[in-house]
Amino acid sequence: MTLTQYSEPARRRRRGAALEEALLDAAWAELLRAGYEALTYEAVAERARTSRAVLYRRWPTKRDLVLAAVLRVLAAEPTTTPDTGSLRGDLVALLHAANDARARVAVQVAARLAGDADAPTLGELRDALARRRGDAMGAVLERAQARGEIATADVPRAVRRVAFEVLGYRVLVSRRAATPEEIAEVVDEVVLPLLRAAAA
């Protein structure tokens, strides 16, 4: 049976979001199996039971396809907004949640992108990790303002993201989850001073 023969019914059944999810799931599976350099549109299309043209229409380059697949996996991880009763406690809990949910994915991805100049960079992946936590940080800051811990929750976007950018960079570079001590260091020495200065 040829690829065309068994993929045609699948293409008729899957449309829109369902089709895109199947394509990105296939791309993620191929990334884990083969790594970035050896990943091909043909292998992804065969795994997804579709054609290469369907992939190229959505993601013209392999870099685009891989970034979209990684973002889908990151988006599937749970995002929590802790409420411990203090700004520091919320920040520590938020970073622990980000660390636990993202470290496994980050380590898998970094190992499979290494050594290819065309592959997405650590910086791009770090930014993807940080963006997924923007809303949770906003909720944490609003509660801190309501408790009187900071003057305002309206701080620059870069300040809101710095905790996850620093944590994401450490995870990607070291290829392991951050320790509780490292998380506390990020909160106490980087995030809290910046937040309090920005909100003053």
Secondary structure, 3 states (H helix, E strand, C coil): CCHHHHHHHHHHHCCHHHHHHHHHHHHHHHHHHHCCCCCCHHHHHHHHCCCHHHHHHHCCCHHHHHHHHHHHHHHHCCCCCCCCCCHHHHHHHHHHHHHHHHHHHHHHHHHHHCCCCCCCCHHHHHHHHHHCCHHHHHHHHHHHHHHCCCCCCCCCHHHHHHHHHHHHHHHHHHCCCCCHHHHHHHHHHHHHHHHHHHHC
